[in-house]
Amino acid sequence: MLLYPSINKLREKTTSRYSLVILTAKRARDIVDGKRPLTEEVSERPVSQAAKEIAADMISISRKEKEEA
């Protein structure tokens, strides 16, 4: 079985595997909840669709810096 996009390509898009899993899961949940796919090629599975969107740089993680009190 060939996986696209490859995990190596996806890992380049985030700082850690944990970040990749969280980003993929959140986007897949959005798709399940009815948000439209961002790519022209639509997958049957929400997780596959989320992975394609990450690989295409259509979604990414934005971090909030902690405020010092």
N, C-alpha and C positions, 0 to 999 in steps of 0.2 A: 504494500500500500504506500502510495506517495502522498506526502502531506504538503499542501501549499496553503499558506506561506510556511516556509520552514521555521522551526523554532529559533534557529540561529539568526535569521533575518529579523524576527520579532524581538529577540533579546537586544538587538542593536537599537531599538526604538525606546527602550526604558533603561533605568539604572539597575534594576534587579529583577529576578524572576517573580518575586512577590508583587512588585509593581505591575508587571505584565499580567499576572493572574487577576489582580484586582481590577485593572483597566478593562480586561477582556470580559470579566464577569459583570461589571457594571454596564458596559455597553450591550452585552447580550441580554441583560435584564431589561434595558430600555427597548430593545427590539421586540422582546416578548410582550412588553407592555403596550406596544403599538407604534413606537416611533419608526419612521421610515428609514430604510437602509440608505447609506450615503454613497454606495457604489452602484454602478449600472448592473454589474453581475451580482445577482441575488442568490444566496445559498439557502438550502433547506433548513439548516441548523443555525440558530442564533449565534452560537459560539464561533462557528466557522465564518459567519458574516462579520462578526466583531474582529476576528483575526485578520480578515482581508482588509478591513477599514484601517486597522492599526498599521499593517504593512504598507498601505497606500498613503500613509501620513495624513489621514483624514481626521483622526482623533489622537490625542496625546494627553499626557499627564501634566497638570500644572500644580506646582507646589506653593503653598502659602508659607511664608517665612514667619517664624514665631516672633511675636512682639515681646520686647524686653520690658519688664515692669519696673 
